[in-house]
Amino acid sequence: MSNVLLIEMDFNDKTWYMSTEAYNGKSYYAPFITKNPSLEFGQVKGGYIGTRFGNLTIANQPNNRFSPFSVFSGGYAKLLSNPTQKMDVQIYWEQNDVADALFDGTMYLKSFSTDTLTFLLEDSFKDIDLLEQAVEIDSELTTLATVSIVAAGTTATVNAPDHKLDTGDLVTVTNSSTANFNVSDASITKVDDNSFTYTVSSTTATEVEGYTLKHYQKKNAPFSFGKVTRERGIIKTAKASGFEYANPQIKHNDASNPLQIFDDGVLVGTSLTSDTGTTVTISTVSKLGDEVTINCAAAHGCVIGTQVSIKGLTHADYNGIYTVIEVIDSDSFKYYNNSPETLSSTTGSNNCGIFGNYFGSVRVPSATTIKSRQIDITETNSANPGAGGTVFIGAALVSGLSSNGQTVSEFFEYIASKLFTDGDYTMDFTKAPNASSKNLELWETSQKKLTDYAGKIAEGCNHLFRVKNKEVMVVDRANIPDSFTTIQNKDIIKAGYKVPYPIKAFRSRWKINVPNTTVSPARLDSQDVSILISNTDSGKVQDTTSITKNLDDARTFLNAQKTLLSKTIVDVSAGGIRTDVDIGDRIKFTREEDSISVDMIVRTIKYDINGLSTKYAGDGTITIIENTDVY
């Protein structure tokens, strides 16, 4: 036999070998497949490449002892008692004694009749949540159902089935007849999914009723990637002796990209050790509208949100403590003042005081925690009052560089590391050679599935990705490989061409948080930002997922989409089940009957096993074949 479809399925603790007709290969393949499947692979979730369509039909023979779904083996009862269970399945196409894998994933029952069982095919990896959770200290306490508290010495063990708590979470116990069991905000140690411990004063006792055990609710902690600028939504985890927040994966020891924390628009903490405060002399001063420009005789070291103390200006209305709203350069900055008085000059020296914002050696941030700045940033003794943390009166915001990465390649490497926590995976950037030079800026506070989110980001930055056999393949849709496969016209069954709908413009929109110092205390305002790339005079404006807040980078990504989506969509069907071309590959063919030559990049592949054909779809460049001969 030269062409044969081979199915290998794991079910009921056994691997089953099946085909459309009996076949002896590495094993005996029983003829239980009643209909050859059609398989289509392409974009299913934004830029995520998966199984777009696929099903498998198996003979329903419950009275056949050799069937995988036999009443005699218990397989039929096991299938119907849990019809949505997923079974591992591999589909091979063997041609001239060489087997190529067409599909490696899972399947589950879709429908069944007297004669057949129809299964849907889908990708096999397990998707997970994008956001992790952290305890919010300001959240309401929630009662936890428990079985008992048992103490031996200073360790109390709580038996609570499926408690969903983690080591470090806080619990409060009240109304226990054993006084030592009553605690407030006690940190726990997780033993397993059904029990945990906390520390008590030494006692030996058991409680099964009468007490109440509560814990703080958990909230979704933000996901960060690339450069982060004044983003809100970080989780407060403690408020004793100052505030503490869960670090949203921001680098805490990068001198080039210091971690910064703001109270609304005011900078109140930085990991930059040199930011301990200084004074500089104002050389010149000017005012335009309600913005005062200070030009210093030396570098001021300010960032947006830094507080400064100004004196020596003529008029006194312009002296006082202000918040920097714009950094012009290393020697100049602006602050807001709406006084109607004339501002003409400055007098004196060292008349601009720059407030220090270093966290302090006692309250330096870590990979997991950001603490509010020390009251006295010069204090080194944690026992002294000055080492305590400041208290925020507004919303906490954070800036810095994410430890998850910055480039497109690092983003997909992060996705792979979350999907395969054992590290057993490989990356393929062959079709995305420039992924390491393109930057993203992401901040997400809404819970999403990891591959759904990655698909939207991939689409926004004009990439595709596929997860298959523990390999993550990334495709830059703008990439045109040097190598290509030629399909001969004699092998083409049919071809079609679709001109894209006109797109008037491509647009990306996002919001930024900006400090509003026109009020006291300063507050944070949200500001809309967008970038628009014009394309044609008619059509719709296409919005794309925002994947950066850098205007130049956003423009680059939009221009790449503009170039791609202006190309003709090409469908071509070739005879045979071809496995030599993959998504992202380049193919060329000439259709003399259409008087054109086509150079295209494959985006979708469909295998028609019944018709023995392979269909490719993608974006292509069409060239006219000119014939100057006269007949």
C-alpha positions as CSV (number, residue, x, y, z in Angstrom):
1,M,0.0,0.0,0.0
2,S,1.5,3.4,-1.0
3,N,-0.9,5.8,0.7
4,V,-2.5,5.1,4.1
5,L,-3.9,7.1,7.0
6,L,-2.8,5.8,10.4
7,I,-4.4,6.7,13.7
8,E,-2.9,6.0,17.2
9,M,-5.1,6.7,20.2
10,D,-4.6,6.3,23.9
11,F,-7.8,5.1,25.7
12,N,-8.6,2.8,28.6
13,D,-4.9,2.4,29.5
14,K,-4.0,1.1,26.1
15,T,-2.8,2.4,22.7
16,W,-5.1,1.6,19.9
17,Y,-3.9,1.4,16.3
18,M,-6.5,2.1,13.6
19,S,-6.9,2.9,9.9
20,T,-9.5,3.0,7.2
21,E,-8.5,-0.6,6.2
22,A,-6.5,-3.3,7.8
23,Y,-2.8,-2.5,7.6
24,N,0.4,-4.1,9.0
25,G,3.0,-1.5,9.8
26,K,5.0,-1.2,13.1
27,S,1.7,-2.6,14.6
28,Y,-1.5,-4.0,13.2
29,Y,-3.9,-1.1,12.4
30,A,-7.5,-2.3,12.7
31,P,-10.1,-1.0,10.2
32,F,-12.2,1.0,12.6
33,I,-11.9,4.4,10.8
34,T,-15.1,4.8,8.8
35,K,-14.3,8.2,7.2
36,N,-11.1,10.0,6.4
37,P,-10.8,13.2,8.4
38,S,-10.2,16.7,7.1
39,L,-7.7,18.7,9.0
40,E,-7.2,22.5,8.8
41,F,-4.5,24.4,10.6
42,G,-4.3,28.2,10.9
43,Q,-5.1,31.2,13.1
44,V,-7.6,30.3,15.8
45,K,-7.0,32.9,18.5
46,G,-5.6,36.1,17.1
47,G,-2.0,35.1,16.1
48,Y,-2.2,31.7,17.7
49,I,-1.9,28.8,15.2
50,G,-4.0,25.8,16.0
51,T,-6.5,23.3,14.7
52,R,-9.2,25.3,13.0
53,F,-11.2,22.3,11.9
54,G,-10.8,18.6,12.4
55,N,-12.8,15.5,13.3
56,L,-12.4,11.8,13.3
57,T,-15.1,9.2,12.7
58,I,-14.7,5.7,14.3
59,A,-17.0,2.7,13.8
60,N,-19.5,2.3,16.7
61,Q,-19.1,-1.5,17.4
62,P,-19.7,-2.0,21.1
63,N,-20.2,-5.7,20.7
64,N,-16.9,-6.1,18.9
65,R,-14.4,-7.4,21.5
66,F,-11.5,-5.8,19.5
67,S,-13.0,-2.3,19.4
68,P,-11.5,0.4,21.7
69,F,-15.1,1.1,22.7
70,S,-16.3,-2.4,23.5
71,V,-18.8,-3.3,26.2
72,F,-16.6,-6.3,27.0
73,S,-13.6,-4.2,27.9
74,G,-15.6,-1.5,29.6
75,G,-14.5,1.0,27.0
76,Y,-18.1,1.8,25.8
77,A,-19.3,2.6,29.3
78,K,-16.2,4.6,30.1
79,L,-16.7,6.7,27.0
80,L,-20.3,7.5,27.5
81,S,-20.1,8.1,31.2
82,N,-17.6,10.9,30.6
83,P,-18.1,12.0,26.9
84,T,-16.0,15.2,27.2
85,Q,-12.9,13.3,28.4
86,K,-9.9,14.0,26.2
87,M,-7.9,11.3,24.6
88,D,-4.4,11.6,23.2
89,V,-4.4,10.9,19.4
90,Q,-1.8,11.1,16.7
91,I,-2.6,11.1,12.9
92,Y,0.0,10.0,10.4
93,W,0.0,9.9,6.7
94,E,2.2,7.1,5.4
95,Q,3.3,7.4,1.8
96,N,5.8,5.0,0.2
97,D,6.7,3.6,3.6
98,V,7.4,7.0,5.1
99,A,5.1,8.3,7.9
100,D,4.6,12.0,8.4
101,A,2.8,13.4,11.4
102,L,-0.3,15.4,10.4
103,F,-1.7,15.9,13.9
104,D,-0.6,15.3,17.5
105,G,-3.2,16.4,20.0
106,T,-6.4,15.3,21.8
107,M,-9.9,14.4,20.8
108,Y,-13.3,14.2,22.6
109,L,-16.7,12.9,21.6
110,K,-18.9,15.2,19.6
111,S,-21.8,12.9,18.6
112,F,-22.6,9.3,18.1
113,S,-25.2,7.2,16.2
114,T,-25.9,3.5,15.8
115,D,-23.0,3.1,13.4
116,T,-20.4,5.8,14.2
117,L,-18.7,7.8,16.9
118,T,-17.6,11.3,15.8
119,F,-14.8,13.0,17.7
120,L,-13.5,16.6,17.6
121,L,-9.8,17.2,17.4
122,E,-8.0,19.9,19.3
123,D,-4.5,20.9,20.4
124,S,-3.1,18.9,23.4
125,F,-1.4,21.4,25.7
126,K,-3.1,22.6,28.9
127,D,-3.9,26.3,28.9
128,I,-3.5,28.3,32.1
129,D,-4.4,31.6,33.6
130,L,-2.3,34.6,32.7
131,L,-2.4,36.4,36.0
132,E,-1.3,35.1,39.3
133,Q,-3.0,36.0,42.6
134,A,-1.9,37.9,45.7
135,V,-3.6,38.6,49.0
136,E,-5.1,42.1,49.1
137,I,-4.8,43.4,52.7
138,D,-7.6,45.9,52.2
139,S,-10.0,43.2,51.0
140,E,-12.8,41.8,53.1
141,L,-12.2,38.8,55.3
142,T,-13.8,35.6,54.0
143,T,-14.8,32.7,56.3
144,L,-13.0,29.4,55.4
145,A,-14.7,26.1,56.0
146,T,-12.6,23.9,58.2
147,V,-12.8,20.6,60.0
148,S,-10.5,21.2,62.9
149,I,-7.5,22.9,64.5
150,V,-5.0,20.7,66.2
151,A,-2.0,22.0,68.2
152,A,1.1,20.3,69.4
153,G,3.6,22.8,70.9
154,T,3.7,26.1,68.9
155,T,2.3,24.7,65.7
156,A,-1.4,24.7,65.0
157,T,-2.5,22.5,62.1
158,V,-5.8,23.5,60.3
159,N,-7.6,20.8,58.4
160,A,-9.6,22.5,55.6
161,P,-10.4,20.6,52.5
162,D,-9.4,22.3,49.3
163,H,-8.5,25.5,51.1
164,K,-6.8,27.2,48.1
165,L,-4.4,29.1,50.4
166,D,-0.6,29.4,49.9
167,T,2.4,29.8,52.2
168,G,2.5,33.4,53.4
169,D,-1.2,34.0,53.3
170,L,-2.8,35.5,56.4
171,V,-5.5,34.1,58.6
172,T,-7.5,35.4,61.6
173,V,-9.0,33.0,64.1
174,T,-11.6,34.2,66.6
175,N,-14.0,32.8,69.2
176,S,-11.9,29.7,69.9
177,S,-12.3,28.3,73.4
178,T,-8.5,27.6,73.3
179,A,-7.3,31.2,73.7
180,N,-3.9,30.4,72.1
181,F,-5.7,29.5,68.8
182,N,-7.0,33.1,68.4
183,V,-4.7,35.1,66.2
184,S,-4.9,38.1,63.9
185,D,-3.2,38.2,60.5
186,A,-1.1,35.1,61.2
187,S,1.1,33.9,58.3
188,I,0.4,30.3,57.3
189,T,2.6,27.5,55.9
190,K,0.8,25.3,53.3
191,V,1.2,21.6,54.1
192,D,-1.0,20.3,51.2
193,D,-4.3,21.2,49.5
194,N,-6.3,20.2,52.6
195,S,-4.2,21.5,55.5
196,F,-1.9,24.3,56.6
197,T,-0.2,25.4,59.8
198,Y,0.3,28.6,61.7
199,T,2.3,29.5,64.9
200,V,0.7,29.8,68.3
201,S,1.8,30.1,71.9
202,S,2.7,26.6,73.1
203,T,-0.4,24.5,73.8
204,T,-1.9,21.0,73.2
205,A,-5.5,21.1,72.2
206,T,-8.0,20.2,69.5
207,E,-11.0,22.4,68.3
208,V,-13.7,21.1,65.9
209,E,-16.4,23.8,66.3
210,G,-17.2,27.1,67.9
211,Y,-14.3,29.1,66.3
212,T,-14.2,31.2,63.1
213,L,-11.3,31.2,60.7
214,K,-11.1,33.9,58.1
215,H,-8.7,34.9,55.4
216,Y,-8.2,37.8,53.1
217,Q,-9.5,37.5,49.5
218,K,-7.0,37.2,46.7
219,K,-7.0,39.4,43.7
220,N,-5.4,39.2,40.3
221,A,-1.9,40.6,40.4
222,P,-1.0,42.6,37.2
223,F,1.1,41.1,34.4
224,S,4.0,43.3,33.2
225,F,6.2,43.1,30.2
226,G,8.8,45.6,28.8
227,K,8.9,49.2,30.0
228,V,6.2,50.1,32.6
229,T,5.3,53.8,33.1
230,R,3.1,54.8,36.0
231,E,0.7,51.9,35.9
232,R,-2.0,51.3,38.5
233,G,-3.5,48.1,40.0
234,I,-0.7,46.8,42.1
235,I,-1.9,44.7,45.1
236,K,-1.3,46.0,48.7
237,T,-0.1,43.1,50.8
238,A,0.7,44.8,54.2
239,K,0.1,48.1,55.9
240,A,2.0,47.8,59.2
241,S,4.8,50.3,59.6
242,G,4.2,51.6,56.1
243,F,2.7,50.0,53.0
244,E,3.8,47.0,51.1
245,Y,2.8,45.8,47.6
246,A,3.2,42.7,45.5
247,N,5.9,43.3,43.0
248,P,4.3,43.0,39.5
249,Q,7.5,41.4,38.1
250,I,9.4,44.7,37.9
251,K,13.2,44.5,38.1
252,H,14.2,45.8,41.6
253,N,17.9,46.2,41.1
254,D,18.4,47.6,37.6
255,A,20.3,50.9,37.9
256,S,19.6,51.9,34.3
257,N,15.8,51.3,34.8
258,P,15.1,52.0,38.5
259,L,11.9,50.8,40.0
260,Q,9.7,53.7,41.0
261,I,6.5,54.0,43.0
262,F,4.1,56.9,43.0
263,D,1.3,58.2,45.3
264,D,-1.0,59.3,42.5
265,G,1.3,61.6,40.5
266,V,3.9,62.2,43.1
267,L,7.1,60.1,43.1
268,V,7.5,58.6,46.6
269,G,10.0,55.8,46.1
270,T,12.8,54.7,43.8
271,S,15.5,52.0,43.8
272,L,18.0,54.5,42.6
273,T,20.5,54.7,45.5
274,S,21.8,58.1,44.5
275,D,18.4,59.7,44.8
276,T,18.9,60.9,48.4
277,G,18.1,64.6,47.8
278,T,20.2,67.6,46.8
279,T,20.1,71.3,46.2
280,V,21.0,73.1,43.0
281,T,21.1,76.8,42.0
282,I,18.5,78.2,39.7
283,S,20.1,80.0,36.8
284,T,17.1,81.3,34.9
285,V,13.3,81.0,35.2
286,S,10.4,81.6,32.8
287,K,6.7,81.1,32.6
288,L,4.4,80.3,29.7
289,G,0.7,80.0,30.6
290,D,0.5,78.1,33.9
291,E,3.8,76.2,33.4
292,V,6.9,77.5,35.1
293,T,10.3,76.5,33.6
294,I,13.3,76.2,35.9
295,N,16.8,76.1,34.4
296,C,19.4,74.9,36.9
297,A,23.1,75.5,37.0
298,A,23.7,71.8,37.4
299,A,22.0,68.5,36.8
300,H,18.8,68.2,38.9
301,G,18.2,64.5,38.7
302,C,14.4,64.9,38.6
303,V,11.8,62.7,36.9
304,I,8.1,63.4,36.4
305,G,6.5,63.3,39.8
306,T,9.6,64.4,41.8
307,Q,8.8,67.0,44.4
308,V,11.0,70.2,44.6
309,S,11.3,73.1,47.0
310,I,11.6,76.4,45.2
311,K,12.7,79.7,46.8
312,G,14.3,83.0,45.7
313,L,11.9,83.7,42.8
314,T,10.4,87.1,42.3
315,H,7.3,86.9,43.0
316,A,6.8,84.9,46.3
317,D,3.7,83.2,44.7
318,Y,6.1,81.0,42.8
319,N,8.1,79.8,45.8
320,G,7.0,76.6,47.7
321,I,6.9,72.9,47.2
322,Y,5.8,71.7,43.7
323,T,5.7,68.5,41.7
324,V,7.7,68.2,38.4
325,I,5.3,67.7,35.5
326,E,7.9,67.6,32.7
327,V,11.6,67.0,32.4
328,I,13.0,69.0,29.6
329,D,16.6,67.9,29.9
330,S,19.2,67.2,32.7
331,D,19.3,70.8,33.7
332,S,15.6,72.0,33.2
333,F,12.2,71.0,34.3
334,K,8.6,72.4,34.6
335,Y,6.0,72.7,37.4
336,Y,2.5,74.0,37.5
337,N,1.6,77.4,39.0
338,N,-1.5,79.5,37.9
339,S,-0.6,82.7,39.8
340,P,-1.4,85.9,37.8
341,E,1.7,87.6,39.2
342,T,4.7,88.4,37.1
343,L,7.7,86.1,37.3
344,S,10.8,87.9,36.3
345,S,14.0,86.6,38.0
346,T,15.6,84.5,40.7
347,T,18.0,85.4,43.5
348,G,20.4,83.5,45.7
349,S,22.1,80.2,45.4
350,N,21.1,76.6,46.2
351,N,17.5,77.7,45.9
352,C,16.1,74.6,44.4
353,G,15.8,71.7,46.8
354,I,15.3,68.2,45.2
355,F,13.5,65.8,47.6
356,G,15.2,62.4,47.9
357,N,13.1,59.4,47.0
358,Y,15.4,56.4,47.6
359,F,13.5,53.6,49.3
360,G,16.2,53.4,52.0
361,S,18.4,50.5,52.9
362,V,15.8,49.1,55.4
363,R,13.0,49.1,52.8
364,V,14.6,48.2,49.5
365,P,12.3,46.4,47.1
366,S,12.7,42.7,46.3
367,A,11.6,40.4,43.4
368,T,8.3,39.8,45.3
369,T,7.7,43.0,47.4
370,I,7.7,46.7,47.0
371,K,7.7,48.7,50.3
372,S,6.9,52.3,50.7
373,R,9.9,54.6,51.1
374,Q,11.4,55.1,54.5
375,I,10.4,58.1,56.5
376,D,14.0,59.0,56.9
377,I,15.9,57.6,53.9
378,T,19.2,57.9,55.7
379,E,18.2,55.6,58.5
380,T,19.9,52.2,58.6
381,N,18.7,50.8,61.9
382,S,15.3,49.1,61.3
383,A,14.5,49.5,65.0
384,N,14.4,53.3,64.8
385,P,11.1,55.1,63.9
386,G,12.7,56.8,60.9
387,A,13.1,53.4,59.2
388,G,9.3,53.0,59.0
389,G,7.5,53.4,55.7
390,T,5.5,56.3,54.5
391,V,1.7,56.1,54.1
392,F,0.0,56.8,50.7
393,I,-3.1,58.9,50.5
394,G,-3.9,58.1,46.9
395,A,-3.5,55.3,44.4
396,A,-0.2,53.5,44.2
397,L,1.5,53.4,40.8
398,V,4.6,51.7,39.6
399,S,7.3,52.3,36.9
400,G,10.3,50.3,35.8
401,L,11.4,47.5,33.5
402,S,9.7,44.1,33.7
403,S,11.7,41.1,34.7
404,N,9.6,39.0,32.3
405,G,11.4,40.5,29.3
406,Q,11.1,43.3,26.8
407,T,11.4,42.0,23.2
408,V,9.0,39.9,21.1
409,S,11.3,36.9,21.3
410,E,11.4,37.2,25.1
411,F,7.6,37.4,25.2
412,F,7.1,34.1,23.4
413,E,9.9,32.5,25.6
414,Y,7.9,33.7,28.6
415,I,4.7,32.1,27.2
416,A,6.6,28.8,26.6
417,S,8.0,28.8,30.1
418,K,4.6,29.2,31.6
419,L,3.1,26.4,29.4
420,F,5.9,24.0,30.1
421,T,7.0,24.6,33.7
422,D,9.4,21.7,33.6
423,G,11.5,23.6,31.1
424,D,11.2,20.7,28.6
425,Y,10.5,22.8,25.4
426,T,12.3,24.3,22.5
427,M,11.9,27.6,20.6
428,D,12.0,28.1,16.9
429,F,12.5,31.7,15.7
430,T,13.7,30.7,12.2
431,K,10.8,32.5,10.6
432,A,11.0,35.5,13.0
433,P,14.7,36.5,12.7
434,N,14.1,40.0,14.0
435,A,12.0,39.1,17.0
436,S,14.8,40.0,19.4
437,S,15.0,43.6,18.2
438,K,11.4,44.5,18.6
439,N,10.1,45.8,21.9
440,L,6.7,45.5,23.6
441,E,5.2,47.4,26.5
442,L,2.4,45.4,28.2
443,W,0.4,45.8,31.4
444,E,-2.6,43.6,32.0
445,T,-4.9,43.6,35.1
446,S,-7.8,41.5,33.7
447,Q,-7.6,37.7,34.0
448,K,-7.3,35.9,30.7
449,K,-6.2,32.5,29.4
450,L,-2.5,32.6,28.5
451,T,-2.8,31.5,24.9
452,D,-5.8,33.8,24.3
453,Y,-3.8,36.7,25.5
454,A,-0.6,35.7,23.7
455,G,-2.7,35.3,20.5
456,K,-3.9,38.9,20.8
457,I,-0.4,40.2,21.5
458,A,1.0,38.2,18.6
459,E,-1.6,39.6,16.3
460,G,-0.9,43.2,17.5
461,C,2.8,42.9,16.8
462,N,2.2,41.1,13.4
463,H,3.4,37.7,14.5
464,L,2.0,34.2,14.6
465,F,3.0,31.3,17.0
466,R,2.3,27.6,17.3
467,V,2.7,25.2,20.1
468,K,3.4,21.6,18.9
469,N,5.3,18.7,20.4
470,K,6.7,21.0,23.1
471,E,8.1,23.4,20.5
472,V,7.0,27.0,20.2
473,M,7.4,28.2,16.6
474,V,7.2,31.9,16.0
475,V,6.4,33.5,12.6
476,D,6.9,37.1,11.7
477,R,4.2,37.8,9.1
478,A,6.5,40.4,7.5
479,N,9.2,37.9,7.0
480,I,9.8,36.6,3.5
481,P,12.1,33.6,3.6
482,D,14.9,33.3,1.0
483,S,14.1,29.7,0.2
484,F,10.8,28.6,-1.3
485,T,9.0,25.6,-2.7
486,T,7.8,25.6,-6.3
487,I,4.4,23.9,-7.1
488,Q,4.2,22.8,-10.7
489,N,1.1,23.9,-12.6
490,K,0.4,20.3,-13.5
491,D,0.0,19.5,-9.8
492,I,-2.4,22.3,-9.1
493,I,-6.1,21.3,-8.9
494,K,-7.4,24.9,-8.6
495,A,-6.4,28.3,-7.4
496,G,-8.4,31.4,-6.3
497,Y,-7.5,35.0,-5.6
498,K,-9.3,37.5,-3.3
499,V,-8.5,41.2,-3.2
500,P,-8.7,42.5,0.4
501,Y,-11.4,44.9,1.4
502,P,-10.1,48.5,1.5
503,I,-8.8,49.7,4.9
504,K,-8.9,53.4,5.3
505,A,-6.4,53.5,8.1
506,F,-4.7,51.4,10.8
507,R,-5.0,52.6,14.4
508,S,-3.8,51.7,17.8
509,R,-5.2,53.3,21.0
510,W,-4.2,53.2,24.6
511,K,-4.4,55.2,27.9
512,I,-1.6,56.7,29.9
513,N,-1.6,57.9,33.5
514,V,-0.4,61.5,33.9
515,P,0.0,63.5,37.2
516,N,-2.4,66.4,37.6
517,T,-0.6,68.9,39.8
518,T,-3.2,71.7,39.3
519,V,-4.9,70.4,42.4
520,S,-3.5,69.7,45.9
521,P,-2.8,67.0,46.7
522,A,-1.8,66.0,43.2
523,R,-4.0,63.4,41.6
524,L,-3.7,61.1,38.6
525,D,-5.6,61.6,35.4
526,S,-6.1,59.1,32.6
527,Q,-5.3,60.4,29.1
528,D,-6.2,58.8,25.7
529,V,-3.4,58.4,23.2
530,S,-3.6,57.0,19.7
531,I,-1.6,56.7,16.5
532,L,-3.2,56.4,13.0
533,I,-1.6,55.2,9.8
534,S,-3.5,56.3,6.7
535,N,-4.0,53.8,3.9
536,T,-6.8,54.5,1.4
537,D,-9.5,57.1,0.8
538,S,-12.3,54.7,1.6
539,G,-13.0,51.7,3.7
540,K,-13.0,51.2,7.5
541,V,-10.5,52.2,10.2
542,Q,-9.0,49.0,11.6
543,D,-8.1,49.0,15.2
544,T,-5.4,46.7,16.4
545,T,-4.4,45.5,19.9
546,S,-2.1,48.0,21.7
547,I,1.2,46.3,22.3
548,T,3.4,49.3,23.1
549,K,3.0,52.9,24.3
550,N,6.1,54.0,22.4
551,L,4.9,56.0,19.5
552,D,7.7,55.1,17.1
553,D,7.4,51.3,17.9
554,A,3.6,51.5,17.5
555,R,4.0,53.2,14.1
556,T,6.5,50.5,13.0
557,F,4.0,47.7,13.9
558,L,1.1,49.4,12.2
559,N,3.1,50.0,9.0
560,A,4.0,46.3,8.9
561,Q,0.3,45.4,9.1
562,K,-0.6,47.9,6.4
563,T,1.9,46.3,4.1
564,L,0.7,42.8,4.8
565,L,-3.1,43.4,4.7
566,S,-2.8,45.1,1.3
567,K,-1.7,41.9,-0.4
568,T,-4.0,39.6,-2.3
569,I,-5.3,36.5,-0.5
570,V,-4.4,33.4,-2.5
571,D,-5.9,29.8,-2.2
572,V,-4.2,27.0,-4.1
573,S,-5.0,23.3,-3.9
574,A,-2.3,20.8,-4.9
575,G,-2.7,17.1,-5.5
576,G,-1.6,14.7,-2.8
577,I,-1.1,15.0,1.0
578,R,1.9,17.3,1.1
579,T,3.9,17.7,4.3
580,D,6.9,19.5,2.8
581,V,5.4,22.9,3.4
582,D,4.6,24.5,6.8
583,I,2.8,27.7,7.9
584,G,5.2,30.6,7.4
585,D,6.9,28.9,4.4
586,R,7.1,30.5,1.0
587,I,5.7,28.9,-2.2
588,K,5.7,30.0,-5.8
589,F,3.6,28.8,-8.8
590,T,2.7,29.9,-12.2
591,R,-0.9,29.7,-13.6
592,E,-0.7,30.0,-17.3
593,E,-4.5,29.8,-17.7
594,D,-4.7,32.8,-15.4
595,S,-1.7,34.5,-17.0
596,I,-0.1,35.2,-13.5
597,S,2.8,34.1,-11.3
598,V,2.3,33.9,-7.6
599,D,4.8,34.3,-4.7
600,M,3.0,33.7,-1.4
601,I,3.5,33.0,2.3
602,V,1.4,30.2,3.7
603,R,-0.9,31.1,6.6
604,T,-3.4,28.2,6.5
605,I,-3.0,24.5,5.5
606,K,-5.9,22.1,4.9
607,Y,-5.5,18.4,4.3
608,D,-8.4,16.7,2.5
609,I,-7.6,13.0,3.0
610,N,-10.7,11.8,1.0
611,G,-9.8,14.0,-2.0
612,L,-6.1,13.4,-1.6
613,S,-5.3,17.1,-1.8
614,T,-3.6,19.8,0.2
615,K,-4.9,23.4,0.2
616,Y,-2.7,26.4,1.1
617,A,-4.0,29.9,1.8
618,G,-1.9,33.0,2.5
619,D,-1.0,36.5,1.4
620,G,0.7,36.7,-2.0
621,T,2.3,39.0,-4.6
622,I,0.9,38.5,-8.1
623,T,2.8,39.2,-11.3
624,I,1.3,39.3,-14.7
625,I,2.7,37.0,-17.4
626,E,3.0,39.2,-20.4
627,N,2.7,37.5,-23.8
628,T,3.8,39.6,-26.7
629,D,3.4,36.9,-29.4
630,V,0.8,37.6,-32.1
631,Y,-1.3,34.6,-33.1
